[in-house]
């Protein structure tokens, strides 16, 4: 499995920057596309939290 990173918008000096976080590594970019390009160039995956409204149910640990 590829390492996973998150991309989150942050306010910095009255403008929005996109911060890429992976374990102890943090990088900031002016656009979401630049942050996404960086993540993909590193060979990482973008970690996305599942929506609470999602119809997907985790079944790995459910007992019959």
CHARMM-style PDB file with segment names, atoms N, HN, CA, C and O in Angstrom:
ATOM      1  N   UNK     1       0.837  -1.183   0.000  1.00  0.00      PROA
ATOM      2  CA  UNK     1       0.000   0.000   0.000  1.00  0.00      PROA
ATOM      3  C   UNK     1       0.884   1.251   0.000  1.00  0.00      PROA
ATOM      4  O   UNK     1       1.889   1.313   0.709  1.00  0.00      PROA
ATOM      5  N   UNK     2       0.506   2.218  -0.784  1.00  0.00      PROA
ATOM      6  HN  UNK     2      -0.310   2.168  -1.361  1.00  0.00      PROA
ATOM      7  CA  UNK     2       1.273   3.453  -0.879  1.00  0.00      PROA
ATOM      8  C   UNK     2       1.055   4.300   0.367  1.00  0.00      PROA
ATOM      9  O   UNK     2      -0.013   4.246   0.977  1.00  0.00      PROA
ATOM     10  N   UNK     3       2.058   5.079   0.745  1.00  0.00      PROA
ATOM     11  HN  UNK     3       2.926   5.123   0.250  1.00  0.00      PROA
ATOM     12  CA  UNK     3       1.860   6.009   1.865  1.00  0.00      PROA
ATOM     13  C   UNK     3       0.743   6.986   1.541  1.00  0.00      PROA
ATOM     14  O   UNK     3       0.529   7.334   0.380  1.00  0.00      PROA
ATOM     15  N   UNK     4       0.035   7.424   2.564  1.00  0.00      PROA
ATOM     16  HN  UNK     4       0.209   7.142   3.507  1.00  0.00      PROA
ATOM     17  CA  UNK     4      -1.078   8.335   2.361  1.00  0.00      PROA
ATOM     18  C   UNK     4      -0.773   9.705   2.966  1.00  0.00      PROA
ATOM     19  O   UNK     4      -0.188   9.816   4.043  1.00  0.00      PROA
ATOM     20  N   UNK     5      -1.186  10.735   2.242  1.00  0.00      PROA
ATOM     21  HN  UNK     5      -1.662  10.644   1.367  1.00  0.00      PROA
ATOM     22  CA  UNK     5      -0.992  12.113   2.688  1.00  0.00      PROA
ATOM     23  C   UNK     5      -2.336  12.828   2.648  1.00  0.00      PROA
ATOM     24  O   UNK     5      -3.245  12.414   1.929  1.00  0.00      PROA
ATOM     25  N   UNK     6      -2.456  13.897   3.419  1.00  0.00      PROA
ATOM     26  HN  UNK     6      -1.717  14.233   4.003  1.00  0.00      PROA
ATOM     27  CA  UNK     6      -3.679  14.698   3.406  1.00  0.00      PROA
ATOM     28  C   UNK     6      -3.371  16.075   2.823  1.00  0.00      PROA
ATOM     29  O   UNK     6      -2.261  16.587   2.966  1.00  0.00      PROA
ATOM     30  N   UNK     7      -4.364  16.665   2.169  1.00  0.00      PROA
ATOM     31  HN  UNK     7      -5.266  16.250   2.053  1.00  0.00      PROA
ATOM     32  CA  UNK     7      -4.265  18.031   1.660  1.00  0.00      PROA
ATOM     33  C   UNK     7      -5.361  18.831   2.332  1.00  0.00      PROA
ATOM     34  O   UNK     7      -6.545  18.532   2.171  1.00  0.00      PROA
ATOM     35  N   UNK     8      -4.965  19.860   3.094  1.00  0.00      PROA
ATOM     36  HN  UNK     8      -4.004  20.103   3.225  1.00  0.00      PROA
ATOM     37  CA  UNK     8      -5.937  20.658   3.835  1.00  0.00      PROA
ATOM     38  C   UNK     8      -5.729  22.137   3.568  1.00  0.00      PROA
ATOM     39  O   UNK     8      -4.591  22.607   3.549  1.00  0.00      PROA
ATOM     40  N   UNK     9      -6.821  22.889   3.360  1.00  0.00      PROA
ATOM     41  HN  UNK     9      -7.745  22.508   3.375  1.00  0.00      PROA
ATOM     42  CA  UNK     9      -6.688  24.339   3.191  1.00  0.00      PROA
ATOM     43  C   UNK     9      -6.379  25.005   4.531  1.00  0.00      PROA
ATOM     44  O   UNK     9      -6.912  24.611   5.568  1.00  0.00      PROA
ATOM     45  N   UNK    10      -5.522  26.005   4.497  1.00  0.00      PROA
ATOM     46  HN  UNK    10      -5.088  26.325   3.654  1.00  0.00      PROA
ATOM     47  CA  UNK    10      -5.139  26.759   5.702  1.00  0.00      PROA
ATOM     48  C   UNK    10      -5.101  28.241   5.352  1.00  0.00      PROA
ATOM     49  O   UNK    10      -4.789  28.610   4.220  1.00  0.00      PROA
ATOM     50  N   UNK    11      -5.415  29.077   6.313  1.00  0.00      PROA
ATOM     51  HN  UNK    11      -5.669  28.778   7.233  1.00  0.00      PROA
ATOM     52  CA  UNK    11      -5.297  30.526   6.137  1.00  0.00      PROA
ATOM     53  C   UNK    11      -3.888  30.943   6.528  1.00  0.00      PROA
ATOM     54  O   UNK    11      -3.380  30.562   7.583  1.00  0.00      PROA
ATOM     55  N   UNK    12      -3.257  31.743   5.648  1.00  0.00      PROA
ATOM     56  HN  UNK    12      -3.669  32.053   4.792  1.00  0.00      PROA
ATOM     57  CA  UNK    12      -1.908  32.221   5.937  1.00  0.00      PROA
ATOM     58  C   UNK    12      -1.758  33.613   5.328  1.00  0.00      PROA
ATOM     59  O   UNK    12      -1.803  33.759   4.106  1.00  0.00      PROA
ATOM     60  N   UNK    13      -1.584  34.611   6.142  1.00  0.00      PROA
ATOM     61  HN  UNK    13      -1.547  34.492   7.135  1.00  0.00      PROA
ATOM     62  CA  UNK    13      -1.430  35.995   5.684  1.00  0.00      PROA
ATOM     63  C   UNK    13      -2.582  36.426   4.772  1.00  0.00      PROA
ATOM     64  O   UNK    13      -2.347  36.941   3.679  1.00  0.00      PROA
ATOM     65  N   UNK    14      -3.810  36.219   5.213  1.00  0.00      PROA
ATOM     66  HN  UNK    14      -4.000  35.800   6.101  1.00  0.00      PROA
ATOM     67  CA  UNK    14      -5.022  36.618   4.491  1.00  0.00      PROA
ATOM     68  C   UNK    14      -5.198  35.938   3.140  1.00  0.00      PROA
ATOM     69  O   UNK    14      -5.910  36.460   2.282  1.00  0.00      PROA
ATOM     70  N   UNK    15      -4.566  34.790   2.931  1.00  0.00      PROA
ATOM     71  HN  UNK    15      -3.988  34.367   3.628  1.00  0.00      PROA
ATOM     72  CA  UNK    15      -4.806  34.018   1.711  1.00  0.00      PROA
ATOM     73  C   UNK    15      -4.857  32.539   2.082  1.00  0.00      PROA
ATOM     74  O   UNK    15      -4.362  32.132   3.133  1.00  0.00      PROA
ATOM     75  N   UNK    16      -5.450  31.762   1.222  1.00  0.00      PROA
ATOM     76  HN  UNK    16      -5.851  32.093   0.368  1.00  0.00      PROA
ATOM     77  CA  UNK    16      -5.579  30.331   1.470  1.00  0.00      PROA
ATOM     78  C   UNK    16      -4.426  29.594   0.811  1.00  0.00      PROA
ATOM     79  O   UNK    16      -4.147  29.785  -0.373  1.00  0.00      PROA
ATOM     80  N   UNK    17      -3.761  28.749   1.589  1.00  0.00      PROA
ATOM     81  HN  UNK    17      -3.989  28.594   2.550  1.00  0.00      PROA
ATOM     82  CA  UNK    17      -2.729  27.860   1.055  1.00  0.00      PROA
ATOM     83  C   UNK    17      -3.162  26.434   1.350  1.00  0.00      PROA
ATOM     84  O   UNK    17      -3.975  26.194   2.243  1.00  0.00      PROA
ATOM     85  N   UNK    18      -2.620  25.501   0.601  1.00  0.00      PROA
ATOM     86  HN  UNK    18      -1.960  25.697  -0.124  1.00  0.00      PROA
ATOM     87  CA  UNK    18      -2.967  24.092   0.775  1.00  0.00      PROA
ATOM     88  C   UNK    18      -1.769  23.367   1.341  1.00  0.00      PROA
ATOM     89  O   UNK    18      -0.702  23.332   0.728  1.00  0.00      PROA
ATOM     90  N   UNK    19      -1.951  22.786   2.518  1.00  0.00      PROA
ATOM     91  HN  UNK    19      -2.818  22.814   3.016  1.00  0.00      PROA
ATOM     92  CA  UNK    19      -0.869  22.134   3.238  1.00  0.00      PROA
ATOM     93  C   UNK    19      -0.953  20.627   3.044  1.00  0.00      PROA
ATOM     94  O   UNK    19      -1.987  20.008   3.294  1.00  0.00      PROA
ATOM     95  N   UNK    20       0.158  20.050   2.594  1.00  0.00      PROA
ATOM     96  HN  UNK    20       0.998  20.553   2.391  1.00  0.00      PROA
ATOM     97  CA  UNK    20       0.261  18.602   2.433  1.00  0.00      PROA
ATOM     98  C   UNK    20       0.943  18.061   3.682  1.00  0.00      PROA
ATOM     99  O   UNK    20       2.029  18.511   4.045  1.00  0.00      PROA
ATOM    100  N   UNK    21       0.303  17.091   4.343  1.00  0.00      PROA
ATOM    101  HN  UNK    21      -0.580  16.726   4.048  1.00  0.00      PROA
ATOM    102  CA  UNK    21       0.865  16.479   5.544  1.00  0.00      PROA
ATOM    103  C   UNK    21       0.992  14.983   5.349  1.00  0.00      PROA
ATOM    104  O   UNK    21       0.048  14.316   4.926  1.00  0.00      PROA
ATOM    105  N   UNK    22       2.174  14.458   5.663  1.00  0.00      PROA
ATOM    106  HN  UNK    22       2.941  14.999   6.006  1.00  0.00      PROA
ATOM    107  CA  UNK    22       2.412  13.017   5.683  1.00  0.00      PROA
ATOM    108  C   UNK    22       3.368  12.751   6.834  1.00  0.00      PROA
ATOM    109  O   UNK    22       4.528  13.160   6.804  1.00  0.00      PROA
ATOM    110  N   UNK    23       2.871  12.069   7.836  1.00  0.00      PROA
ATOM    111  HN  UNK    23       1.929  11.737   7.861  1.00  0.00      PROA
ATOM    112  CA  UNK    23       3.636  11.786   9.049  1.00  0.00      PROA
ATOM    113  C   UNK    23       4.266  13.069   9.573  1.00  0.00      PROA
ATOM    114  O   UNK    23       3.539  13.924  10.079  1.00  0.00      PROA
ATOM    115  N   UNK    24       5.575  13.245   9.478  1.00  0.00      PROA
ATOM    116  HN  UNK    24       6.165  12.550   9.067  1.00  0.00      PROA
ATOM    117  CA  UNK    24       6.233  14.436  10.028  1.00  0.00      PROA
ATOM    118  C   UNK    24       6.577  15.457   8.953  1.00  0.00      PROA
ATOM    119  O   UNK    24       7.277  16.427   9.239  1.00  0.00      PROA
ATOM    120  N   UNK    25       6.109  15.268   7.737  1.00  0.00      PROA
ATOM    121  HN  UNK    25       5.540  14.479   7.504  1.00  0.00      PROA
ATOM    122  CA  UNK    25       6.433  16.144   6.623  1.00  0.00      PROA
ATOM    123  C   UNK    25       5.275  17.094   6.346  1.00  0.00      PROA
ATOM    124  O   UNK    25       4.121  16.671   6.284  1.00  0.00      PROA
ATOM    125  N   UNK    26       5.586  18.393   6.179  1.00  0.00      PROA
ATOM    126  HN  UNK    26       6.524  18.737   6.230  1.00  0.00      PROA
ATOM    127  CA  UNK    26       4.569  19.383   5.850  1.00  0.00      PROA
ATOM    128  C   UNK    26       5.104  20.301   4.768  1.00  0.00      PROA
ATOM    129  O   UNK    26       6.214  20.821   4.883  1.00  0.00      PROA
ATOM    130  N   UNK    27       4.323  20.501   3.721  1.00  0.00      PROA
ATOM    131  HN  UNK    27       3.422  20.078   3.627  1.00  0.00      PROA
ATOM    132  CA  UNK    27       4.653  21.411   2.626  1.00  0.00      PROA
ATOM    133  C   UNK    27       3.427  22.257   2.338  1.00  0.00      PROA
ATOM    134  O   UNK    27       2.306  21.763   2.461  1.00  0.00      PROA
ATOM    135  N   UNK    28       3.602  23.523   1.955  1.00  0.00      PROA
ATOM    136  HN  UNK    28       4.513  23.924   1.855  1.00  0.00      PROA
ATOM    137  CA  UNK    28       2.488  24.405   1.619  1.00  0.00      PROA
ATOM    138  C   UNK    28       2.565  24.811   0.147  1.00  0.00      PROA
ATOM    139  O   UNK    28       3.649  25.024  -0.397  1.00  0.00      PROA
ATOM    140  N   UNK    29       1.385  24.916  -0.493  1.00  0.00      PROA
ATOM    141  HN  UNK    29       0.504  24.744  -0.052  1.00  0.00      PROA
ATOM    142  CA  UNK    29       1.290  25.273  -1.899  1.00  0.00      PROA
ATOM    143  C   UNK    29       0.188  26.309  -2.077  1.00  0.00      PROA
ATOM    144  O   UNK    29      -0.748  26.375  -1.280  1.00  0.00      PROA
ATOM    145  N   UNK    30       0.305  27.118  -3.129  1.00  0.00      PROA
ATOM    146  HN  UNK    30       1.065  27.064  -3.777  1.00  0.00      PROA
ATOM    147  CA  UNK    30      -0.676  28.177  -3.385  1.00  0.00      PROA
ATOM    148  C   UNK    30      -1.985  27.642  -3.947  1.00  0.00      PROA
ATOM    149  O   UNK    30      -3.035  28.243  -3.721  1.00  0.00      PROA
ATOM    150  N   UNK    31      -1.949  26.528  -4.674  1.00  0.00      PROA
ATOM    151  HN  UNK    31      -1.096  26.040  -4.857  1.00  0.00      PROA
ATOM    152  CA  UNK    31      -3.169  25.975  -5.267  1.00  0.00      PROA
ATOM    153  C   UNK    31      -3.317  24.514  -4.887  1.00  0.00      PROA
ATOM    154  O   UNK    31      -2.343  23.829  -4.576  1.00  0.00      PROA
ATOM    155  N   UNK    32      -4.556  24.057  -4.921  1.00  0.00      PROA
ATOM    156  HN  UNK    32      -5.348  24.613  -5.174  1.00  0.00      PROA
ATOM    157  CA  UNK    32      -4.827  22.649  -4.633  1.00  0.00      PROA
ATOM    158  C   UNK    32      -4.172  21.764  -5.684  1.00  0.00      PROA
ATOM    159  O   UNK    32      -3.657  20.693  -5.361  1.00  0.00      PROA
ATOM    160  N   UNK    33      -4.187  22.204  -6.945  1.00  0.00      PROA
ATOM    161  HN  UNK    33      -4.605  23.073  -7.208  1.00  0.00      PROA
ATOM    162  CA  UNK    33      -3.604  21.425  -8.027  1.00  0.00      PROA
ATOM    163  C   UNK    33      -2.104  21.237  -7.817  1.00  0.00      PROA
ATOM    164  O   UNK    33      -1.586  20.149  -8.069  1.00  0.00      PROA
ATOM    165  N   UNK    34      -1.402  22.260  -7.365  1.00  0.00      PROA
ATOM    166  HN  UNK    34      -1.823  23.144  -7.160  1.00  0.00      PROA
ATOM    167  CA  UNK    34       0.030  22.153  -7.107  1.00  0.00      PROA
ATOM    168  C   UNK    34       0.292  21.157  -5.970  1.00  0.00      PROA
ATOM    169  O   UNK    34       1.241  20.376  -6.032  1.00  0.00      PROA
ATOM    170  N   UNK    35      -0.546  21.190  -4.944  1.00  0.00      PROA
ATOM    171  HN  UNK    35      -1.317  21.825  -4.894  1.00  0.00      PROA
ATOM    172  CA  UNK    35      -0.405  20.250  -3.827  1.00  0.00      PROA
ATOM    173  C   UNK    35      -0.659  18.823  -4.300  1.00  0.00      PROA
ATOM    174  O   UNK    35       0.062  17.902  -3.917  1.00  0.00      PROA
ATOM    175  N   UNK    36      -1.682  18.637  -5.131  1.00  0.00      PROA
ATOM    176  HN  UNK    36      -2.268  19.385  -5.442  1.00  0.00      PROA
ATOM    177  CA  UNK    36      -2.001  17.322  -5.658  1.00  0.00      PROA
ATOM    178  C   UNK    36      -0.881  16.796  -6.557  1.00  0.00      PROA
ATOM    179  O   UNK    36      -0.528  15.619  -6.489  1.00  0.00      PROA
ATOM    180  N   UNK    37      -0.324  17.669  -7.398  1.00  0.00      PROA
ATOM    181  HN  UNK    37      -0.611  18.626  -7.453  1.00  0.00      PROA
ATOM    182  CA  UNK    37       0.795  17.273  -8.257  1.00  0.00      PROA
ATOM    183  C   UNK    37       1.991  16.819  -7.421  1.00  0.00      PROA
ATOM    184  O   UNK    37       2.661  15.849  -7.775  1.00  0.00      PROA
ATOM    185  N   UNK    38       2.264  17.518  -6.308  1.00  0.00      PROA
ATOM    186  HN  UNK    38       1.720  18.306  -6.020  1.00  0.00      PROA
ATOM    187  CA  UNK    38       3.367  17.149  -5.423  1.00  0.00      PROA
ATOM    188  C   UNK    38       3.141  15.767  -4.813  1.00  0.00      PROA
ATOM    189  O   UNK    38       4.054  14.942  -4.777  1.00  0.00      PROA
ATOM    190  N   UNK    39       1.928  15.521  -4.335  1.00  0.00      PROA
ATOM    191  HN  UNK    39       1.186  16.191  -4.364  1.00  0.00      PROA
ATOM    192  CA  UNK    39       1.608  14.227  -3.718  1.00  0.00      PROA
ATOM    193  C   UNK    39       1.789  13.103  -4.739  1.00  0.00      PROA
ATOM    194  O   UNK    39       2.384  12.069  -4.433  1.00  0.00      PROA
ATOM    195  N   UNK    40       1.278  13.308  -5.944  1.00  0.00      PROA
ATOM    196  HN  UNK    40       0.795  14.148  -6.193  1.00  0.00      PROA
ATOM    197  CA  UNK    40       1.385  12.279  -6.974  1.00  0.00      PROA
ATOM    198  C   UNK    40       2.825  12.060  -7.418  1.00  0.00      PROA
ATOM    199  O   UNK    40       3.211  10.927  -7.705  1.00  0.00      PROA
ATOM    200  N   UNK    41       3.632  13.125  -7.481  1.00  0.00      PROA
ATOM    201  HN  UNK    41       3.318  14.046  -7.248  1.00  0.00      PROA
ATOM    202  CA  UNK    41       5.042  13.003  -7.863  1.00  0.00      PROA
ATOM    203  C   UNK    41       5.827  12.193  -6.832  1.00  0.00      PROA
ATOM    204  O   UNK    41       6.802  11.526  -7.178  1.00  0.00      PROA
ATOM    205  N   UNK    42       5.402  12.250  -5.561  1.00  0.00      PROA
ATOM    206  HN  UNK    42       4.610  12.791  -5.280  1.00  0.00      PROA
ATOM    207  CA  UNK    42       6.071  11.495  -4.506  1.00  0.00      PROA
ATOM    208  C   UNK    42       5.663  10.024  -4.512  1.00  0.00      PROA
ATOM    209  O   UNK    42       6.285   9.205  -3.836  1.00  0.00      PROA
ATOM    210  N   UNK    43       4.622   9.687  -5.270  1.00  0.00      PROA
ATOM    211  HN  UNK    43       4.117  10.352  -5.819  1.00  0.00      PROA
ATOM    212  CA  UNK    43       4.122   8.311  -5.298  1.00  0.00      PROA
ATOM    213  C   UNK    43       3.192   8.002  -4.139  1.00  0.00      PROA
ATOM    214  O   UNK    43       2.970   6.839  -3.803  1.00  0.00      PROA
ATOM    215  N   UNK    44       2.641   9.061  -3.522  1.00  0.00      PROA
ATOM    216  HN  UNK    44       2.821  10.006  -3.795  1.00  0.00      PROA
ATOM    217  CA  UNK    44       1.742   8.880  -2.401  1.00  0.00      PROA
ATOM    218  C   UNK    44       0.302   8.857  -2.890  1.00  0.00      PROA
ATOM    219  O   UNK    44       0.025   9.181  -4.044  1.00  0.00      PROA
ATOM    220  N   UNK    45      -0.611   8.471  -2.007  1.00  0.00      PROA
ATOM    221  HN  UNK    45      -0.386   8.208  -1.069  1.00  0.00      PROA
ATOM    222  CA  UNK    45      -2.048   8.553  -2.264  1.00  0.00      PROA
ATOM    223  C   UNK    45      -2.625   9.662  -1.396  1.00  0.00      PROA
ATOM    224  O   UNK    45      -2.103   9.964  -0.323  1.00  0.00      PROA
ATOM    225  N   UNK    46      -3.710  10.263  -1.875  1.00  0.00      PROA
ATOM    226  HN  UNK    46      -4.134  10.018  -2.746  1.00  0.00      PROA
ATOM    227  CA  UNK    46      -4.408  11.278  -1.081  1.00  0.00      PROA
ATOM    228  C   UNK    46      -5.394  10.561  -0.185  1.00  0.00      PROA
ATOM    229  O   UNK    46      -6.272   9.837  -0.655  1.00  0.00      PROA
ATOM    230  N   UNK    47      -5.238  10.772   1.117  1.00  0.00      PROA
ATOM    231  HN  UNK    47      -4.525  11.360   1.499  1.00  0.00      PROA
ATOM    232  CA  UNK    47      -6.141  10.153   2.089  1.00  0.00      PROA
ATOM    233  C   UNK    47      -7.416  10.971   2.151  1.00  0.00      PROA
ATOM    234  O   UNK    47      -7.381  12.181   2.371  1.00  0.00      PROA
ATOM    235  N   UNK    48      -8.528  10.307   1.956  1.00  0.00      PROA
ATOM    236  HN  UNK    48      -8.556   9.324   1.777  1.00  0.00      PROA
ATOM    237  CA  UNK    48      -9.822  10.982   2.038  1.00  0.00      PROA
ATOM    238  C   UNK    48     -10.640  10.326   3.133  1.00  0.00      PROA
ATOM    239  O   UNK    48     -10.769   9.103   3.183  1.00  0.00      PROA
ATOM    240  N   UNK    49     -11.184  11.140   3.999  1.00  0.00      PROA
ATOM    241  HN  UNK    49     -11.080  12.134   3.959  1.00  0.00      PROA
ATOM    242  CA  UNK    49     -12.051  10.617   5.051  1.00  0.00      PROA
ATOM    243  C   UNK    49     -13.391  10.256   4.435  1.00  0.00      PROA
ATOM    244  O   UNK    49     -13.898  10.969   3.568  1.00  0.00      PROA
ATOM    245  N   UNK    50     -13.958   9.156   4.881  1.00  0.00      PROA
ATOM    246  HN  UNK    50     -13.546   8.577   5.585  1.00  0.00      PROA
ATOM    247  CA  UNK    50     -15.258   8.759   4.354  1.00  0.00      PROA
ATOM    248  C   UNK    50     -16.341   9.656   4.929  1.00  0.00      PROA
ATOM    249  O   UNK    50     -16.289  10.057   6.092  1.00  0.00      PROA
ATOM    250  N   UNK    51     -17.301   9.956   4.110  1.00  0.00      PROA
ATOM    251  HN  UNK    51     -17.344   9.631   3.166  1.00  0.00      PROA
ATOM    252  CA  UNK    51     -18.414  10.806   4.511  1.00  0.00      PROA
ATOM    253  C   UNK    51     -19.340  10.027   5.445  1.00  0.00      PROA
ATOM    254  O   UNK    51     -19.562   8.836   5.226  1.00  0.00      PROA
ATOM    255  N   UNK    52     -19.886  10.672   6.483  1.00  0.00      PROA
ATOM    256  HN  UNK    52     -19.706  11.640   6.661  1.00  0.00      PROA
ATOM    257  CA  UNK    52     -20.828   9.964   7.357  1.00  0.00      PROA
ATOM    258  C   UNK    52     -22.108   9.573   6.619  1.00  0.00      PROA
ATOM    259  O   UNK    52     -22.855   8.711   7.083  1.00  0.00      PROA
ATOM    260  N   UNK    53     -22.361  10.203   5.479  1.00  0.00      PROA
ATOM    261  HN  UNK    53     -21.755  10.903   5.102  1.00  0.00      PROA
ATOM    262  CA  UNK    53     -23.548   9.898   4.700  1.00  0.00      PROA
ATOM    263  C   UNK    53     -23.274   8.811   3.660  1.00  0.00      PROA
ATOM    264  O   UNK    53     -24.140   8.496   2.843  1.00  0.00      PROA
ATOM    265  N   UNK    54     -22.085   8.247   3.691  1.00  0.00      PROA
ATOM    266  HN  UNK    54     -21.381   8.502   4.354  1.00  0.00      PROA
ATOM    267  CA  UNK    54     -21.703   7.252   2.700  1.00  0.00      PROA
ATOM    268  C   UNK    54     -22.513   5.971   2.877  1.00  0.00      PROA
ATOM    269  O   UNK    54     -22.862   5.591   3.995  1.00  0.00      PROA
ATOM    270  N   UNK    55     -22.802   5.319   1.768  1.00  0.00      PROA
ATOM    271  HN  UNK    55     -22.519   5.627   0.860  1.00  0.00      PROA
ATOM    272  CA  UNK    55     -23.547   4.069   1.789  1.00  0.00      PROA
ATOM    273  C   UNK    55     -22.611   2.863   1.929  1.00  0.00      PROA
ATOM    274  O   UNK    55     -23.073   1.726   2.022  1.00  0.00      PROA
ATOM    275  N   UNK    56     -21.301   3.111   1.945  1.00  0.00      PROA
ATOM    276  HN  UNK    56     -20.926   4.035   1.869  1.00  0.00      PROA
ATOM    277  CA  UNK    56     -20.326   2.024   2.074  1.00  0.00      PROA
ATOM    278  C   UNK    56     -20.208   1.631   3.540  1.00  0.00      PROA
ATOM    279  O   UNK    56     -20.055   2.491   4.408  1.00  0.00      PROA
ATOM    280  N   UNK    57     -20.280   0.344   3.814  1.00  0.00      PROA
ATOM    281  HN  UNK    57     -20.405  -0.354   3.110  1.00  0.00      PROA
ATOM    282  CA  UNK    57     -20.205  -0.153   5.184  1.00  0.00      PROA
ATOM    283  C   UNK    57     -18.945  -0.997   5.330  1.00  0.00      PROA
ATOM    284  O   UNK    57     -18.719  -1.915   4.542  1.00  0.00      PROA
ATOM    285  N   UNK    58     -18.131  -0.694   6.322  1.00  0.00      PROA
ATOM    286  HN  UNK    58     -18.315   0.052   6.962  1.00  0.00      PROA
ATOM    287  CA  UNK    58     -16.952  -1.507   6.608  1.00  0.00      PROA
ATOM    288  C   UNK    58     -17.397  -2.852   7.141  1.00  0.00      PROA
ATOM    289  O   UNK    58     -18.135  -2.917   8.124  1.00  0.00      PROA
ATOM    290  N   UNK    59     -16.961  -3.921   6.508  1.00  0.00      PROA
ATOM    291  HN  UNK    59     -16.362  -3.868   5.709  1.00  0.00      PROA
ATOM    292  CA  UNK    59     -17.395  -5.251   6.942  1.00  0.00      PROA
ATOM    293  C   UNK    59     -16.247  -6.101   7.446  1.00  0.00      PROA
ATOM    294  O   UNK    59     -16.474  -7.253   7.815  1.00  0.00      PROA
ATOM    295  N   UNK    60     -15.036  -5.596   7.480  1.00  0.00      PROA
ATOM    296  HN  UNK    60     -14.851  -4.660   7.181  1.00  0.00      PROA
ATOM    297  CA  UNK    60     -13.903  -6.415   7.877  1.00  0.00      PROA
ATOM    298  C   UNK    60     -14.034  -6.946   9.295  1.00  0.00      PROA
ATOM    299  O   UNK    60     -13.648  -8.084   9.560  1.00  0.00      PROA
ATOM    300  N   UNK    61     -14.564  -6.158  10.203  1.00  0.00      PROA
ATOM    301  HN  UNK    61     -14.878  -5.234   9.989  1.00  0.00      PROA
ATOM    302  CA  UNK    61     -14.577  -6.565  11.609  1.00  0.00      PROA
ATOM    303  C   UNK    61     -15.985  -6.854  12.136  1.00  0.00      PROA
ATOM    304  O   UNK    61     -16.190  -6.995  13.342  1.00  0.00      PROA
ATOM    305  N   UNK    62     -16.933  -6.939  11.235  1.00  0.00      PROA
ATOM    306  HN  UNK    62     -16.767  -6.824  10.256  1.00  0.00      PROA
ATOM    307  CA  UNK    62     -18.297  -7.239  11.679  1.00  0.00      PROA
ATOM    308  C   UNK    62     -18.437  -8.744  11.920  1.00  0.00      PROA
ATOM    309  O   UNK    62     -17.968  -9.557  11.123  1.00  0.00      PROA
ATOM    310  N   UNK    63     -19.076  -9.095  13.009  1.00  0.00      PROA
ATOM    311  HN  UNK    63     -19.456  -8.435  13.657  1.00  0.00      PROA
ATOM    312  CA  UNK    63     -19.301 -10.503  13.325  1.00  0.00      PROA
ATOM    313  C   UNK    63     -20.600 -10.969  12.665  1.00  0.00      PROA
ATOM    314  O   UNK    63     -21.548 -10.191  12.554  1.00  0.00      PROA
ATOM    315  N   UNK    64     -20.653 -12.229  12.226  1.00  0.00      PROA
ATOM    316  HN  UNK    64     -19.883 -12.860  12.316  1.00  0.00      PROA
ATOM    317  CA  UNK    64     -21.881 -12.723  11.594  1.00  0.00      PROA
ATOM    318  C   UNK    64     -23.004 -12.879  12.590  1.00  0.00      PROA
ATOM    319  OT1 UNK    64     -24.105 -13.286  12.220  1.00  0.00      PROA
TER     320      UNK     64
END
